[in-house]
Amino acid sequence: DNRCFPYLVTTETLPNESLPAAELFAQRQALLAATDDYEQDMFDSWRNGHSQEGDQLLSEEVSSRIGFATAKTKMWTMLLADTMQRLPEVISSLRSDLDRCHKEQSMLREKTKMSEPDELKNTVLDIMADANDRMVAYLDGNMEVVKKFPDASQKIIDEIIGEAESGWRYRELNCYTEQEDASREQIRTMFHENKVPGHIQANKMFFAGKQYQRAVNFSMVLMKDALTDPHLYSEAAANAAGYLSSNIQQDNREGAMQQIVEACIKPLCAQGINYLVKHVGYIFRRLFKIALRDIQNGGEKSRIYKLLPAPAEEFICNQFDDMVWKLMDDTARTVHIAVGPMYLTINPSLSTYHSNRHDDAETLYVKREGDFVVSDNKRQAYIETYAKNLTARMDMLKTNSIDRVKTLLKEEDERRSEERKPLVPGEQ
């Protein structure tokens, strides 16, 4: 029932097994080779002793299980049958092992190539080109990478913390570096008092291009919120007017106005621009690392890119960081120069004035009572906006409160954020 079939086997035993391994193995092989003759002699001797009349005859079934040769034949038959049954599974396993070995062999060959300077140089150049293409796609707008890497998107508080914890926070960008902490303290107070404007969408998970857009808008909010009250300089205004300007014995009131404007605007521009540049620099550094992850986890050359040695990858990241820092340095210097005329010259237009060209055929959507509705036309929308801005300018002239000015600026930002233009001309 248990499918076990006993066999009667006898083999000669060595008189002494305390032999060296090689000699012992050879003598045992010799005994096995002579087993058939030895068993036949033993069986004949046994049968001669049981051939008397009245002894029971040996069963045919039992006689078929006597002898080492018979047992070997049976075992080989069973092993062959079992092998034939398992052969497909064994072949499949061997093929899997073979494929795995081929892949390992291919990877080893690619790793060997990475040790060659020319091959490594070409691979690094390919990685830089592909990473650049991915970053451009991210900034243009890319939803696939957000689905592929859920941790790629960030809230603005994540960006702020990332910039603050980066090593570049204390790295000197220009002579205004020490003033950047004023913006960071202002941000801390704004979040602590829950005064972040809604149109900034601080709690939205943004990535790449939208991160940059939000960073720029948030920087404008910070600078407007940090606007200095010009009445603080009322006592010093007379000294700013002087008396001997251009060798003429009279007050230089325009120069006084210019100095008051500069005293109010220049500090917040200095700290705001520097902080914005470092904020955007953090976003770009992070984008590059995400781009490297992306090209190493999908694409024609991802298998090769994964083999890039860690020192080479670190070298690429350091080179990119150096390039970004140079870009930040050039950008900060250029922007500081560009905004200089805003406070170094007198502009009769107040901050609520915005020049605009008008086209009656262009549709403009305005948010009213929670829904976007079509304005009559752009000219009519401009007239309505101009009237509101004129009223706001008059309020600014009448008020002595800097808080009122800041409130009007915030309301203007919110109003602009609620305007939507169609993507395609004629779209409804």
C-alpha positions as CSV (number, residue, x, y, z in Angstrom):
1,D,0.0,0.0,0.0
2,N,2.8,2.4,0.7
3,R,4.5,1.5,-2.6
4,C,7.6,0.2,-0.9
5,F,9.1,-3.0,-2.3
6,P,11.9,-4.7,-0.4
7,Y,14.8,-6.3,-2.3
8,L,17.2,-8.9,-1.0
9,V,20.7,-7.7,-1.6
10,T,24.0,-8.9,-0.2
11,T,27.5,-7.6,-0.9
12,E,30.9,-8.6,0.3
13,T,32.4,-6.6,3.1
14,L,35.9,-5.4,3.3
15,P,38.0,-7.1,6.0
16,N,39.5,-3.7,6.9
17,E,38.1,-0.3,6.2
18,S,40.7,1.8,8.0
19,L,42.3,2.8,4.7
20,P,43.0,6.0,2.9
21,A,40.0,7.5,1.2
22,A,41.1,7.0,-2.3
23,E,42.1,3.3,-1.7
24,L,38.9,2.6,0.2
25,F,36.8,4.0,-2.6
26,A,38.7,1.9,-5.2
27,Q,38.2,-1.3,-3.2
28,R,34.5,-0.7,-2.7
29,Q,34.1,-0.1,-6.4
30,A,35.8,-3.5,-7.0
31,L,33.4,-5.2,-4.6
32,L,30.4,-3.6,-6.3
33,A,31.7,-4.8,-9.7
34,A,31.9,-8.4,-8.4
35,T,28.6,-8.3,-6.5
36,D,26.6,-10.3,-9.1
37,D,28.9,-13.3,-8.9
38,Y,29.1,-13.1,-5.1
39,E,25.3,-13.0,-4.8
40,Q,24.9,-15.9,-7.2
41,D,27.3,-18.1,-5.2
42,M,25.6,-17.2,-2.0
43,F,22.1,-17.9,-3.4
44,D,23.2,-21.2,-4.9
45,S,24.7,-22.2,-1.5
46,W,21.4,-21.3,0.2
47,R,19.3,-23.1,-2.3
48,N,21.4,-26.3,-2.0
49,G,20.6,-26.3,1.7
50,H,16.8,-26.1,1.1
51,S,16.3,-28.6,-1.7
52,Q,15.1,-31.4,0.5
53,E,11.7,-32.9,-0.1
54,G,8.9,-31.1,1.6
55,D,10.5,-27.7,1.6
56,Q,8.2,-24.9,0.3
57,L,9.1,-23.6,-3.2
58,L,10.5,-20.0,-3.4
59,S,7.7,-17.6,-4.6
60,E,8.2,-16.2,-8.0
61,E,7.4,-12.7,-6.8
62,V,10.1,-13.0,-4.1
63,S,12.7,-14.4,-6.4
64,S,12.2,-11.4,-8.7
65,R,13.4,-9.2,-5.9
66,I,16.6,-11.0,-5.2
67,G,19.9,-9.6,-6.3
68,F,21.7,-6.2,-6.6
69,A,21.4,-6.1,-10.3
70,T,17.6,-6.5,-10.1
71,A,17.4,-3.7,-7.5
72,K,19.5,-1.4,-9.7
73,T,17.4,-2.1,-12.7
74,K,14.2,-1.2,-10.7
75,M,15.7,1.9,-9.2
76,W,16.9,3.1,-12.6
77,T,13.4,2.5,-14.1
78,M,11.8,4.5,-11.3
79,L,14.3,7.3,-11.5
80,L,13.8,7.6,-15.3
81,A,10.1,7.7,-14.9
82,D,10.3,10.4,-12.2
83,T,12.8,12.4,-14.4
84,M,10.5,12.2,-17.4
85,Q,7.6,13.5,-15.1
86,R,9.7,16.4,-13.7
87,L,11.6,17.2,-16.9
88,P,9.4,20.1,-18.1
89,E,9.7,21.8,-14.7
90,V,13.4,21.2,-14.6
91,I,13.9,22.6,-18.1
92,S,11.8,25.7,-17.2
93,S,13.9,26.2,-14.1
94,L,17.1,25.8,-16.1
95,R,15.9,28.3,-18.7
96,S,15.1,30.8,-15.9
97,D,18.5,30.3,-14.4
98,L,20.1,30.7,-17.9
99,D,18.2,34.0,-18.5
100,R,19.2,35.3,-15.1
101,C,22.9,34.4,-15.8
102,H,22.7,36.1,-19.2
103,K,21.4,39.3,-17.6
104,E,24.1,39.2,-14.9
105,Q,26.7,38.6,-17.6
106,S,25.4,41.6,-19.6
107,M,25.4,43.8,-16.5
108,L,28.9,42.8,-15.6
109,R,30.0,43.6,-19.2
110,E,28.3,47.0,-18.9
111,K,29.9,47.6,-15.5
112,T,33.2,46.7,-17.0
113,K,32.6,49.3,-19.8
114,M,31.9,51.9,-17.1
115,S,35.5,51.5,-15.9
116,E,36.7,52.8,-19.3
117,P,37.0,56.6,-19.3
118,D,35.6,57.1,-22.8
119,E,32.6,54.9,-22.2
120,L,31.9,56.6,-18.8
121,K,32.2,60.1,-20.4
122,N,29.7,59.2,-23.1
123,T,27.3,57.8,-20.5
124,V,27.6,60.9,-18.4
125,L,26.9,63.1,-21.4
126,D,23.8,61.1,-22.3
127,I,22.6,61.3,-18.7
128,M,23.0,65.1,-18.7
129,A,21.2,65.5,-22.0
130,D,18.3,63.2,-20.9
131,A,18.0,64.9,-17.5
132,N,17.9,68.3,-19.2
133,D,15.1,67.2,-21.5
134,R,13.1,65.8,-18.6
135,M,13.5,69.0,-16.6
136,V,12.3,71.1,-19.5
137,A,9.3,68.8,-19.8
138,Y,8.6,69.2,-16.1
139,L,8.7,73.0,-16.3
140,D,6.5,73.0,-19.4
141,G,4.0,70.8,-17.5
142,N,4.1,67.0,-16.8
143,M,1.5,64.9,-15.1
144,E,3.2,61.5,-15.7
145,V,6.1,62.1,-13.4
146,V,3.7,63.2,-10.6
147,K,1.9,59.8,-11.0
148,K,5.2,58.0,-11.2
149,F,6.7,59.7,-8.1
150,P,4.0,60.8,-5.7
151,D,6.6,62.4,-3.5
152,A,7.7,64.8,-6.3
153,S,4.9,67.3,-5.6
154,Q,5.3,69.7,-2.6
155,K,3.3,72.2,-0.6
156,I,4.9,75.6,-0.2
157,I,5.8,74.8,3.4
158,D,7.8,71.8,2.2
159,E,9.7,74.1,-0.1
160,I,10.3,76.7,2.6
161,I,11.6,74.0,5.0
162,G,13.8,72.4,2.3
163,E,15.4,75.8,1.4
164,A,16.0,76.6,5.1
165,E,17.6,73.2,5.7
166,S,19.8,73.3,2.6
167,G,23.4,74.2,2.8
168,W,22.9,77.2,0.5
169,R,20.8,79.1,3.1
170,Y,24.1,80.5,4.6
171,R,26.0,80.6,1.4
172,E,26.8,84.2,0.4
173,L,25.0,85.2,-2.8
174,N,25.8,89.0,-2.7
175,C,25.9,91.8,-0.2
176,Y,22.3,91.4,0.7
177,T,22.7,87.8,2.0
178,E,22.4,88.8,5.7
179,Q,19.0,90.4,4.9
180,E,17.4,87.2,3.7
181,D,16.6,86.1,7.2
182,A,14.2,88.9,7.4
183,S,12.1,87.2,4.7
184,R,12.3,83.9,6.5
185,E,11.2,85.5,9.8
186,Q,8.4,87.2,7.9
187,I,7.3,83.8,6.5
188,R,7.4,82.2,9.9
189,T,5.1,84.9,11.3
190,M,2.8,84.7,8.3
191,F,2.3,81.0,8.7
192,H,2.1,81.2,12.5
193,E,-0.7,83.8,12.3
194,N,-2.4,82.0,9.4
195,K,-2.2,85.1,7.1
196,V,-1.0,83.4,3.9
197,P,-3.3,84.7,1.1
198,G,-5.6,82.1,-0.4
199,H,-4.6,82.8,-4.0
200,I,-1.1,81.5,-3.2
201,Q,-2.6,78.0,-2.8
202,A,-0.1,77.1,-0.1
203,N,-1.6,73.7,0.6
204,K,-1.8,72.6,-3.0
205,M,0.7,69.9,-4.1
206,F,2.6,71.5,-7.0
207,F,5.5,70.4,-9.1
208,A,8.1,72.1,-11.3
209,G,6.6,74.9,-13.3
210,K,3.7,75.4,-10.9
211,Q,6.2,75.5,-8.0
212,Y,8.1,78.3,-9.8
213,Q,4.9,80.2,-10.5
214,R,3.8,79.9,-6.8
215,A,7.3,80.9,-5.6
216,V,7.2,84.1,-7.7
217,N,3.7,85.0,-6.5
218,F,4.6,84.3,-2.9
219,S,7.7,86.5,-3.2
220,M,5.5,89.4,-4.4
221,V,3.2,88.9,-1.4
222,L,6.1,89.0,1.0
223,M,7.5,92.2,-0.5
224,K,4.2,93.9,-0.4
225,D,3.6,92.8,3.1
226,A,7.0,94.1,4.2
227,L,6.3,97.6,2.7
228,T,7.7,100.2,5.0
229,D,5.5,103.1,6.2
230,P,6.9,106.3,4.6
231,H,5.7,108.4,7.5
232,L,8.5,106.9,9.6
233,Y,10.8,109.2,7.6
234,S,8.8,112.4,8.1
235,E,11.3,113.8,10.6
236,A,14.2,113.2,8.2
237,A,12.5,114.3,5.1
238,A,13.7,117.9,5.4
239,N,17.3,116.7,5.5
240,A,16.8,114.7,2.3
241,A,15.7,117.9,0.5
242,G,19.0,119.6,1.0
243,Y,19.5,123.2,-0.2
244,L,22.5,123.4,-2.6
245,S,21.4,120.9,-5.3
246,S,23.0,121.7,-8.6
247,N,24.5,124.9,-7.1
248,I,21.0,126.3,-6.8
249,Q,20.0,127.6,-3.4
250,Q,16.6,125.9,-3.1
251,D,15.1,122.6,-1.7
252,N,15.4,119.5,-3.9
253,R,12.0,118.1,-3.2
254,E,12.2,115.6,-6.0
255,G,15.4,114.2,-4.6
256,A,13.8,113.9,-1.2
257,M,10.9,112.0,-2.6
258,Q,13.3,109.7,-4.4
259,Q,15.3,109.0,-1.2
260,I,12.1,108.3,0.7
261,V,10.9,105.9,-2.0
262,E,14.3,104.2,-2.0
263,A,14.3,103.9,1.8
264,C,10.9,102.2,1.6
265,I,11.4,99.9,-1.4
266,K,15.1,99.0,-1.6
267,P,15.4,96.9,1.6
268,L,12.4,94.8,0.8
269,C,13.5,94.3,-2.8
270,A,17.0,93.3,-1.6
271,Q,15.8,90.7,0.8
272,G,12.9,89.6,-1.3
273,I,14.9,89.1,-4.5
274,N,17.6,87.2,-2.7
275,Y,15.2,84.9,-1.0
276,L,13.3,84.2,-4.2
277,V,16.5,83.3,-6.1
278,K,17.4,80.8,-3.3
279,H,13.9,79.5,-3.2
280,V,13.9,78.8,-7.0
281,G,17.4,77.5,-6.7
282,Y,16.2,74.8,-4.2
283,I,13.4,73.9,-6.6
284,F,15.8,73.4,-9.5
285,R,18.3,71.4,-7.5
286,R,15.5,69.1,-6.5
287,L,14.1,68.8,-10.0
288,F,17.5,67.6,-11.2
289,K,17.6,64.8,-8.7
290,I,14.0,63.8,-9.6
291,A,15.0,63.8,-13.3
292,L,17.9,61.4,-12.5
293,R,15.5,59.1,-10.7
294,D,13.2,59.3,-13.7
295,I,15.7,58.4,-16.4
296,Q,17.0,55.5,-14.2
297,N,13.6,54.0,-13.8
298,G,12.1,54.0,-17.3
299,G,13.4,54.5,-20.8
300,E,15.6,52.8,-23.3
301,K,18.9,53.4,-21.4
302,S,17.6,53.1,-17.8
303,R,19.4,49.8,-17.4
304,I,22.7,51.4,-18.3
305,Y,22.1,54.5,-16.3
306,K,21.5,52.4,-13.2
307,L,25.0,51.1,-13.5
308,L,26.5,54.6,-13.1
309,P,29.0,54.5,-10.3
310,A,28.1,56.4,-7.2
311,P,31.1,58.7,-7.4
312,A,30.2,59.6,-11.0
313,E,26.6,60.4,-10.0
314,E,27.8,62.6,-7.2
315,F,30.1,64.4,-9.6
316,I,27.2,65.1,-12.0
317,C,25.1,66.5,-9.1
318,N,28.0,68.7,-7.9
319,Q,28.5,70.0,-11.4
320,F,24.8,70.8,-11.7
321,D,24.8,72.5,-8.4
322,D,27.8,74.7,-9.5
323,M,25.9,75.6,-12.7
324,V,22.8,76.5,-10.7
325,W,24.7,78.6,-8.3
326,K,26.3,80.5,-11.1
327,L,22.9,81.0,-12.7
328,M,21.5,82.2,-9.3
329,D,24.4,84.6,-8.9
330,D,23.9,86.1,-12.4
331,T,20.1,86.2,-12.0
332,A,20.3,88.0,-8.6
333,R,22.8,90.6,-9.9
334,T,20.7,91.2,-13.1
335,V,17.4,91.5,-11.2
336,H,18.8,93.9,-8.6
337,I,20.0,96.1,-11.5
338,A,16.6,95.8,-13.3
339,V,14.5,96.8,-10.3
340,G,16.8,99.7,-9.4
341,P,14.9,102.3,-11.5
342,M,11.7,101.4,-9.6
343,Y,13.1,103.2,-6.5
344,L,15.9,105.3,-7.9
345,T,13.6,107.4,-10.1
346,I,10.3,109.0,-9.4
347,N,7.3,107.4,-11.2
348,P,4.1,109.3,-10.8
349,S,2.0,106.1,-11.2
350,L,1.1,104.5,-7.9
351,S,1.4,100.7,-7.4
352,T,-2.2,100.1,-8.3
353,Y,-1.8,101.4,-11.8
354,H,-1.3,98.9,-14.6
355,S,-1.1,100.0,-18.2
356,N,-2.9,97.7,-20.7
357,R,-3.7,97.4,-24.3
358,H,-7.3,96.8,-25.2
359,D,-8.8,94.5,-27.8
360,D,-12.6,94.5,-28.0
361,A,-12.6,91.1,-29.7
362,E,-10.7,89.3,-26.8
363,T,-12.9,87.6,-24.2
364,L,-12.2,88.0,-20.5
365,Y,-13.6,85.9,-17.7
366,V,-14.2,87.5,-14.3
367,K,-15.1,85.7,-11.2
368,R,-18.4,86.9,-9.7
369,E,-20.3,85.2,-6.9
370,G,-18.1,82.2,-7.1
371,D,-18.4,81.6,-10.8
372,F,-16.5,82.7,-13.9
373,V,-18.7,84.9,-16.1
374,V,-17.8,86.6,-19.4
375,S,-17.1,90.3,-19.2
376,D,-18.6,92.4,-21.9
377,N,-15.3,93.0,-23.5
378,K,-11.7,93.8,-22.5
379,R,-12.2,97.5,-22.9
380,Q,-15.3,97.5,-20.6
381,A,-13.4,95.4,-18.1
382,Y,-10.5,97.8,-18.2
383,I,-12.8,100.8,-17.5
384,E,-14.3,99.0,-14.5
385,T,-10.8,98.1,-13.2
386,Y,-9.5,101.6,-13.9
387,A,-12.3,103.1,-11.9
388,K,-11.6,100.8,-8.9
389,N,-7.9,101.6,-9.2
390,L,-8.5,105.3,-9.3
391,T,-10.6,105.1,-6.1
392,A,-7.9,103.0,-4.5
393,R,-5.2,105.6,-5.4
394,M,-7.4,108.3,-3.9
395,D,-7.8,106.3,-0.7
396,M,-4.0,105.9,-0.6
397,L,-3.5,109.6,-0.9
398,K,-6.0,110.3,1.9
399,T,-4.9,107.6,4.3
400,N,-2.0,107.8,6.7
401,S,-2.1,104.0,7.4
402,I,0.4,101.6,5.8
403,D,-1.8,98.8,6.8
404,R,-4.6,100.2,4.6
405,V,-2.1,100.3,1.7
406,K,-1.1,96.7,2.2
407,T,-4.8,95.7,2.4
408,L,-5.5,97.4,-0.9
409,L,-2.5,95.7,-2.5
410,K,-3.7,92.3,-1.2
411,E,-7.2,92.9,-2.5
412,E,-5.7,93.8,-5.9
413,D,-3.7,90.5,-6.0
414,E,-6.8,88.5,-5.1
415,R,-8.8,90.2,-7.8
416,R,-6.2,89.5,-10.5
417,S,-6.0,85.8,-9.4
418,E,-9.8,85.5,-10.0
419,E,-9.5,86.6,-13.7
420,R,-9.2,83.8,-16.2
421,K,-8.4,84.1,-19.9
422,P,-9.4,81.5,-22.4
423,L,-6.7,79.1,-23.7
424,V,-8.0,79.3,-27.2
425,P,-9.4,82.5,-28.8
426,G,-13.1,82.3,-29.1
427,E,-13.4,79.7,-26.4
428,Q,-16.5,79.9,-24.2
